[in-house]
């Protein structure tokens, strides 16, 4: 029996601390965007397996015999949603809202078939942690390795972003793709299609203090970031002054937060989270809802110095920075609110690809 070729990849998701939305192409065409984010040890996984050749029955000179031919079948399984699709060849793959990211990645890389793709993520659905981009980066990385291509992390990030925006028409920025590909705590700059990523060099003491005092929770309600992006895009294109000013403020807050982290000023870091949240909400009313507002009111009275919704908002995950030794009180308040606490640590590693 022929040995199957197997490639696996893992990519982290990210917490966007400040400047989110200013990495979206619509904004970066006119102004430079700034973002501070960090990858955490919650991962997207992809496994690619080469399917063995098929045996077909053929007839020659009046005799039947078995002959091996290239297997061009494609099977894709999403373990998160228990969705399975199969096609006899690539051209039969259709975008239908199910596993479209994997289909687009396969088509973009010009793979003819003969493979099985399995995807899985540890992040909850619609979490706002950049899971879709993380999965896209893992898919591009694994499929590139499967075809023998050697790509740098930033090249993988660019391809994953391109597929989402141009192939699948998903509105969004590039910060998630670069975070998953590169890993670490980063300050990112966006201008047009250009991206510059700088590691924020902070001591282990500051990292440990951040990990101890930050509380990440999942509201239990997933959200479609594309819907919120569309609403903000519409407001921006109509030159709504409130939306445009909020974007300028978000960019300035990211720059301030970078400085606060470099100085180890975590009290200011917490306050900047809340400033970011106030400007997120100013982008469009759909960024928040009564459940989220009630959670914020409760924890801000219980020892949180600041907080914000992750990603586009509207649901998903919330992140809070607590006063020293008050995080247990905030955690209890959140649990009483019926949300799920998600424990995490930062990770400095981006995409990992291996052959078992």
Steps between C-alpha positions, in 0.01 A plus 500: 500500500630844407588728788282808517662840493386698804557868581371673814491865605411696812442874536408709806208740524548856627361752743477844341575749777469823304474655156279234345311626192789729398655200320201473263585584138234769478677699772859418404444635149468847651685485833759289678353253747653385832415182694626335820420130529635180653472131415379255763518124546166426337556345160362411159612163361514365146590152379563427131517138383584381150245250379636175356461423130173339396469158342276490194392210289614525139474274197783429257499241223182351639637456850401689813775625726545745785704812446602776743411857405551833677235567761366853447235482770484773763346453843474781753385455859442777756512336842366818665173499309493129408473593133632269230522568126647291222559558130645286224716790383583861590269665245202337671568688825237771538483784750186441703583633846642166615879471538548766230835609642651156439349485150640843413847410632508181290393688187739790560800268523400315183482157665351245261359274768583174668485628854308493825478816714402501868459827693443567869521803730513525879336844492122533538302590188476871424739578785652818356847348546581491129425129467407518132830667412689258724341209315572663165869536589516138616334383177733698274804389699407132499384490138812686384718244678289222349582627150867547584492881514719677753345820630598756763240572772420845360444349154256252650322786680468698176358204307249421775387863511474516121279192487257639759471843344512423127383141463234491773422875520539506878540849641783535747858601563835325505594510868353155575694326221831659594449426869430130436788464256763686707387460863595715799397834644518745211456857387379497140489781245281494189517729198323393184603137448828544691536351848778559751518284813717583802531276805424686822795404716381476861643315799370169629385681815263715293382200298425304818315797649293536183414131499398512866289814480332448163169312491363369170139384481256374237151648504349187350374693201691472175481785253566545131778758480424553131157644586652757737780576255241573232317746725819683601612504134172663400534766771862568400417536132221742587770700682317476829709733723449288814625184328800670342602670825470170686740338252753779547468459877550123477824552311628747763403264785704216344806725487449598867452138602824396332680765707322392820610138450859600427502706822331226699213737588225240530256730678499720191478186285174411675358849458590500131302178455190688612582801281527262209163348589328838513626575149409153376143568610505837324558324166148357489225406751524130403845474664335457841170375644316502836665176618850634435417839658372326816814286525724806470305691764527207741874431467611863487349534848682186616864579433544512122712796390391466138363269239374462146333259263735293287489535124203675346290477817128427510562181701781247513777557753567787741837580656548684832809625678462492878657691784773287665351209697145588398478260207336230715217742586451590135504132401229426756285789375536377143405145596193638679412675172489160330806542278783249454848586627775404254841451659798577278868583481684704239700318236792636301468237226299553184428231244650154555509240223610142550502154344411221745 
